[in-house]
Amino acid sequence: MEAAPRQKQVLIINAAPMFREFLREKLNSENVGVEVADGRLDSFSKVVRLLPDLIVIDVDSSFEEIMDLLERKSTDPNAKRIPVIVSGPVMDRAQISSLVQYGVVKYFSKPIKFDIFFEAIGKILRVNLSMDTTPCVLEIHHNGNIIFVEAAQGLNREKISLLKYKISEMIDTYKIRDPKLIVMMTNLQLSFVDGINVELLLDTVTADERIHKRNIKILSLENFMDEFLDGHAEYTGVKVIKDLTSALGSLIGKNDSGLDATDIIADSILAGDDEDAAGMVDIRFGADSGDGDSINAEGSLLTVAIVDDDEVVRKMLTQIFVSLGITVEAFDSGAAFAQAIQTKNYDLAILDIFMQGVSGYDILKQLRTRERQIPAIVYSQAVQREYVIQALSLGAKGYLAKPQKPEVIVKKAMEVLHERI
């Protein structure tokens, strides 16, 4: 009787919890064994004891500790031939080439495009890893204690699986108390054939027990969603709502102190409290964009567009970001920015709402129609409830009331720019 083939083994080193658990779940589902290690001693001891088929190392900022590990691995006769994949910050080609001598066969700059990442793992292990290639735009951000999940184009099972870990990580990172969730699916046309993916999405957004089902709202125009929830008792409490105003109103309402939605929006969304800063993660695969490089043509990692008809505000914001080594292009009107995005792309736009001619709302509408999304933060003196809700419903990733301290603006911008998978 022929023996069953040995299960392939992957060792994941120094990975953040979300990254680690997502990899573990995906690889285990493909019958690939996974072990994890953290720290210098634990990592090397597991390398020589397990002799895995592949090592995946996640680097946050410093290469010192992993270089020591790689050097020790290269001197061990049994471990030296084990291939290594590294994910980390953007590096130049010379730096990446220097890792080859230590068995590093692939280097992935963050944010990682996971379809390409798993394709590389499959080739190294000689295992066919299945990947859902359904076109899908899936974003997650929060304002105060309300988490927004936006799904468009389609439902991709790989991205939905990753979303589960991201929701929990966001709650932990920003210490969100009494989290509430709005799943925005107004750009999706759904039918019974989508049932298995809708079920996975609902299992994902209800997985964290800190989010009560009564605090989960599905923003959808499809009758299918109502019928689907009616037939699944396990989602009792989750409600389908037809517009964002109703969704926000049902989640905010009045609290024990008698504050209404306007007061709470002002407290939790417009305030500059660090604990309530807005964060966004763009969950991307390589197929989502044609560019494979995180560095733009000018050699700068990031480019921010400032759109405001107030010269003082433009100069202030420009100085803040330039001091951080970020390229800035400032526009004195919405029309000028609308013209620029016909041929250029930006990593972030910070814009006012009320400008002559093309308003901030007009810009947000245009940004939603672009194939390559530009995340936007509204920075405005308009603090009325209806203005805030309209901006959020048009896709703004954050809303800051003028004026704010520079550190508050930078914090929100950095969360939008850097918290990407």
N, C-alpha and C positions, 0 to 999 in steps of 0.2 A: 504493500500500500504506500503510495507516494505521500511524503510528509507535506503538511501545509506550509506555504511560504511564511518566512519569519516576518512579523509585523515590523514595519519601519518605525524608527524612533526619532523624535525631534526634541532637542534640549533648548528651552527658551531662557535667556539670561537677562536679568536686570530690566525686564519689561514692566511698564506701568500696568496696574491691575486691569484696566479696560482692554488694553492691547493684548495682554496675556490671556485673559479669559476668552476673548473673541477668537484668538488663534487656537486655543485649546478646544473650544466647542467645534470650530470648523474642521480641524484636523482629526479630532476623535470621530466626527461624523463620517469621515472618509477612511476609518480604520487605521489611522496613524497614531501611534502612541506619543504622548507628550509628557515631558518632565520639565520642571521649572527650577531655577536657581537664582539666588540674589547674593551679591557680595563676592569678594575675591576668593576666599577660601572655599566657600560652598560651591562656587561655579567650577573651579578647577577640579575639585574632588569628584564632582558629578561627571565632568568630562571624561576623566580617566577611568571612572568606575563603570559608567554606562556605555562609553564609546558609541554615541548616537550616530545615526546616519547623516544628521544635519544639525548644526548649531545656529540658532537665530539670536543675535545680540541687539538689544535696543539701547541706543545711546541718547541721553538727554542733552548734555552740553559738553561734558569733559570726556576725553578719550584716554586719560591717564590710566584709569583702572582697567579698561578693556585691553589696552596695549600690553600691560603686564600679563594679563590672562593669555593673550594671543602669543606673546613671546614664550611663555611657559608651555603652551600647547605645542608650539613649533619644535620644542626640544624633546618632546615625548615621542618615542618611536611609534607607539600605537595610535596616538591622538593627532599627530601632525597632518595626516591625510584627510581628516574629517573636514568637509566643506563648511564654510561659514557664510551666512547672510547677515549684513549689518544694516540697521536703519538708524538714521541720525540726522543732524543738521546739514544744511547745504555745504558741500566741500568742493574744492577745485579738483581738476582731473589728476594733478600731481599727487595730492594727498590720498585720493582714492587708489591710485596706482601703487602707492607705497604699502597698501594693505594686502596686495596680492601675495606677497611672499609668506604671509601668515595663513594662507588658505581661504582668504575672503574672496568669494566668487561673484557676489552681487552686493552692491551698495545702493540702498534706497533712501533718497532724500525725503524728509517729511515736508508736506503731508504725503503719506504713502497712498499710491493708487493700488488698491487691494487686488484687482483682477490680475494686474501684471505681477504683483507680489506672489500670489498663489500659483500663477503659471510658472514662475521661477522655482518655487518649492516643488511643484509637481515634476518638473524636468529633472531636478537634482535627485529626487527620491525615485524617479521612474514610476510615478503613480499618476493616474489620470484623476486630477481633482476637479470635480464638477463645479461650474460657476454659472450662476444665473446672470445672463447678459441683457436682461430686460432694461431698456432705457428708463432711468428713474432719477429724478432730482429729489433728494431728501435732506432737509435742513432742520436743525434744532437750535433754538435760542430761548432766552428767558428774559422777562421783565418782572422785577420783583419776585413774587412766588408763583407766577404763572409761566409755565413752560409751553412754548409753541413748537409743534412739530408740523412742518410743511412738506407735503408729498405732491409731486407733479409728474406728468408724463406716464408713469406706470409704477408698479410695485415690484421692487427687486428684493428677493429673499435674502441675499447676502447683506444688503444695506439695512434691511429690517432687523436682521440678527445683530448687527453691530449697534443699532439704535438702542437696544435693550441695555447694553453696558453704558452707553453714553448718557442716558437719562439718569441712571444711578450715580454716575460720576459727577454729573452736573449738580445734583442735589447735594452730594457730599462736598464738592469743591466750593460751592457758593453758600453752603449752610442754609439751604432753602427750608424754611419752616412751613408746615402745612402746604406742601406743593399741590398745585392744580395744573391740569393739562388740557390743552386744546390741540386736537389733531385737525389740521386744515387740509381738506381734500377736495376743494371746489374745482380744481383743474383736472380731476380724474373722472372718467366715464366708467362706471362699474356695472357688472352684471354677475349672474350666478357663476360664470366661469372664473371669476376672480375670488370666489369664496375662500379657497384655501389660503390665498395670500392675505386676504382681509383678516382671516382668523389668526394668521401668524402676526400681523400687525397689532391686532387687539391683544393677543397674548403678550406681546412685547411691551405695550404701553401700560398694561395692567400688572406687569411682573413685579414691580417694586411696591411692596406692601405699604410704603409711606404715602403712596398716592391712592386715596380712597376712590372707588369706582364712581361714587356720586360726584366727584370733582373732576371727572374726565368727560369732555365734550367733543363730539365729532362734528366738524363743520363740513357738511356735504349737501349737495343739491340733488343727490341720487336717491330715489325711493328705495333702491336696493338696500341701502344701509339701514333704514328703518326695519325692513323685512328681515334682514340678517340678524339684527340685535333681538328682534322679537322671537326668533327661533333658537336663541342661545342663552339659556338661563345663567350660565357662568359669567355673563357680562351684565347682569342686572345692576342697574344704577348708572351705567354709561348711557348718555343721551345724544341723539343727533339733533343738531341745531342748524338752521338755514343761513344765518348771518352772524358775523363776528360780534356785532353790538350785542345781540342776544346772548351769545356765548360768554362774553366778558361780564355782562350784567348778571347772568345766572351764577357765575363763579364768584363775583365780587359782592353783589347785593349790599346788604347792610350787615355790619358786624355788631358785636355786643355793646360797643360804645355809641351806636346810633349813626356812625359815619356812613354816608352813601357812596355810590360808585365814584362820584367826582372826587370826593375827599381821599378815598383809598388810592385811586389812580395817581393823584398828586403826591401821596406819601410813598407809594411803592414803585411807581414808574418814573416820575419826574425827579425824585430826590436823588442827590448825588452820594448816597450812602454806599460805601464800598461793598457792603454785604449784599446790596441789592443791585449791583452793577449788572448790565445786560451782557450775556455771553452768547456766542453762536458757534456752531460747528457745522462745517459743510462736509457732508459725507460723500466723497468723490471716488470714482473709478477712472482708470486711464481712458476709457471710452467716452467719458463726459466732456473732454476738451482735447483739442488737437495739440496743445503744447505739452512737452515733456520736461520742461526746464522751469525751475522756480525763479530763475534770475532773468530780468527783462533785458532788452537790447542795450540799455544804458549801463548795465552792470549793477543796478540797484536792486535790492531784494523786494522792495515794496514801493508802491506809488499811490499816494492819497490825493483825491480831488476835493478841494474846498469850494463849495458853491454858496455864495452869500453876497448880497448886494451892499452889505455894510463893509466898508474898507477896513475899519478898525478890527472887526472880527476876522476878516481874511488875513490880515497881517499877524494877528495874535495866534491864530491856528497854524499859519505857515511857520512861524518861529518855533512853535512847540514841536512840530514834527520834523522840521529840518534839524533841530538840535539833537534829534534821536537818529540821525542818519537816514531819514526817510525822504524820498523824492516827493515833492509837493507841486501840484498845479492848481492855481487858484482861478476861479471864474467869478466874474461880477454879475452874472445873470444866468438864469436857468437855460435860456436860449443858447448861450455860448457853450455851456456844458453839453446840452443835447446835441449840438453840432459836433463837438469833440468826440463823443462816444460812437459816432458813426464809423470812425476809423481807428480809435484807440481804446485800450482797456485799462481799468484801474482796479487796484486791490480793495479800495474802500472809497466811498463818497460820504462826505459830511456836508449836509445841506440844510438851508433854511426852508421854511414852508412858504411864507408869503414874500414873493418877489414879483416885480412887474413882468408882465408877459407870461413866460413859462414858469409856473409855480413849482414848489417842491413836490406837490401832489402829482403834477404832470410828469415830473422826472421819475418819481417812483413807479408810475404806470409804464413809462418807457423802459425802465430797467427790468421790469417783470417780463417784457416781451423779448428781451435779448436772449440769444442762444447761450452766451456766456454771461453768467450773472455777476453783477457788481453789488456787493452788500452795501447798505446805506444806513447811516445814523442821522436822525433828525436833531438839529441843534437850533432851537427856536424859542422866542418869547411867548409863543402861543401855548397856553397850558390848559385850555378848556378841554373837558372830557371828550367832546366830539372830534376835536382836532387830533388828539392823541389816538383815539380809536381808529380814525380814518387812516392815519399814517401807518399804524400797525397792520391794518387790514390790507394796505397796499404793499406790504412787505418790508417796512422799515425794521431793522434789527435792533434798534435802540432808540430811545427818545430822551433827550437831555434838554432841560429848561435853561435858557440863558438867564444870568451868567453862571458859569461853573468854574471851579478851580482847574488849572491845567492838569493836575494829576488825575482828576476825575475823568476828564475828556480822554486823556491818554489811556487810562485803565480800560475804559469801554472800547476804545479803538483797538487796543492790543488784544483784547478778548476776541473781537471779531476777526482780526487779522491772523492771529496765531493759533486759535483753538480749532484746528482743522485735522481731520483724520486722513 
